[in-house]
Structure formats: structure tokens, C-alpha cells
Amino acid sequence: MTLTLVPGSAIAWRMDAQTPELDTLSFEDALRELETIVRQLESGEVPLEDSISLYEKGEKLRQHCQKRLDAAQARIEKIVTGPDGTPVSTQPFDTPER
């Protein structure tokens, strides 16, 4: 189960068995949820205890987004070209060229 925002409420959370676990959230969905939390916190209308809970959830979402970005970067490969400019191979994005 995951905590989800109840629409129309400044800060009400409920347990919802139909909400996907954090690990199954796409980067885009997690980022949208994180942006919603940031807007709520920036509004200044959330009580302190609720702000702390929101901050904790936001931090978990931030870590999830970073994990997804790191995984995507690890999959990106750059094309290595030979002296004449023709592609000769690929290598991981963050590996220095030979």
C-alpha cells in the first residue's frame, strides 16, 4: 500500500491498495507527485506535522527519480568514431574516450 493524496484536500492522505508501489512508479509519475508535494509545501498552508510527512514522502520520491535517472544514464551509449569520423564502436556514456 502507498499513501496517496486525496483530491480536493489541502493535506489528507489515505491508504490505497490500488496505488502502485514507489518502485513501480514511472519517472514521470513520480516527478508529478513530487511537484505536487513541493507546491503544497511552498503554499505555507500545510500544518507542521503534515509538512514533515510530505517532506519525507517527497524525499523518497526524489530518491526514486534519481535512481531512475541514474539507470537511464547507464543505458545511454555514445558512439565512438575513428580518425576518419566513421563510427567504430559504442561505449557507456560516462566512460572516457580512448
C-alpha positions as CSV (number, residue, x, y, z in Angstrom):
1,M,0.0,0.0,0.0
2,T,1.1,3.5,-0.7
3,L,0.0,6.9,0.7
4,T,-1.9,8.9,-1.9
5,L,-3.2,12.5,-1.9
6,V,-6.9,12.8,-1.6
7,P,-8.1,15.3,-4.3
8,G,-9.6,18.5,-3.1
9,S,-7.9,18.3,0.3
10,A,-5.1,20.6,1.4
11,I,-3.3,17.7,3.1
12,A,-5.2,14.5,3.5
13,W,-3.7,11.1,2.9
14,R,-5.2,7.7,2.7
15,M,-4.0,4.2,2.2
16,D,-5.0,3.0,-1.2
17,A,-4.3,-0.6,-2.3
18,Q,-4.7,0.4,-6.0
19,T,-1.9,2.9,-5.9
20,P,1.3,1.5,-7.4
21,E,4.3,1.0,-5.1
22,L,7.0,3.5,-5.3
23,D,9.3,1.1,-7.2
24,T,6.7,0.7,-9.9
25,L,6.1,4.4,-10.5
26,S,7.5,5.8,-13.7
27,F,9.9,8.7,-13.6
28,E,7.2,11.0,-14.9
29,D,4.6,9.9,-12.4
30,A,7.0,10.2,-9.5
31,L,8.1,13.6,-10.7
32,R,4.5,14.8,-11.0
33,E,3.8,13.6,-7.5
34,L,6.9,15.3,-6.2
35,E,5.9,18.6,-7.9
36,T,2.5,18.4,-6.2
37,I,4.2,18.0,-2.8
38,V,6.6,20.9,-3.5
39,R,3.6,23.1,-4.4
40,Q,1.8,22.2,-1.2
41,L,4.9,22.8,0.9
42,E,5.6,26.2,-0.8
43,S,2.0,27.3,-0.2
44,G,2.6,27.6,3.5
45,E,-0.9,26.3,4.3
46,V,0.2,22.9,5.5
47,P,0.4,22.3,9.2
48,L,3.9,21.5,10.6
49,E,3.3,17.7,11.2
50,D,1.8,17.3,7.8
51,S,4.7,19.2,6.3
52,I,7.1,16.8,7.8
53,S,5.2,13.8,6.4
54,L,5.0,15.5,3.0
55,Y,8.8,16.2,3.1
56,E,9.6,12.6,3.9
57,K,7.4,11.4,1.1
58,G,9.0,14.0,-1.2
59,E,12.4,12.8,-0.3
60,K,11.5,9.2,-1.1
61,L,10.1,10.4,-4.5
62,R,13.3,12.4,-5.1
63,Q,15.5,9.4,-4.5
64,H,13.3,7.3,-6.7
65,C,13.6,9.9,-9.5
66,Q,17.3,10.0,-9.1
67,K,17.5,6.2,-9.2
68,R,15.5,6.2,-12.5
69,L,17.8,8.9,-14.0
70,D,20.9,7.0,-13.0
71,A,19.5,3.9,-14.6
72,A,18.7,5.7,-17.8
73,Q,22.1,7.3,-18.0
74,A,23.8,3.9,-17.5
75,R,21.9,2.7,-20.6
76,I,22.9,5.6,-22.8
77,E,25.8,4.8,-25.0
78,K,27.8,7.3,-27.1
79,I,29.2,6.5,-30.5
80,V,33.0,6.4,-30.7
81,T,34.3,7.5,-34.0
82,G,37.6,6.6,-35.7
83,P,40.2,9.1,-37.0
84,D,38.2,9.4,-40.2
85,G,35.0,10.2,-38.4
86,T,33.2,6.9,-39.1
87,P,31.6,5.1,-36.2
88,V,33.7,2.3,-34.9
89,S,32.0,1.3,-31.6
90,T,29.9,2.4,-28.7
91,Q,30.8,2.8,-25.1
92,P,29.0,3.7,-21.9
93,F,28.1,7.4,-21.7
94,D,30.3,8.3,-18.8
95,T,33.4,6.3,-19.9
96,P,36.3,8.5,-21.2
97,E,37.2,8.1,-24.8
98,R,40.2,6.0,-25.7
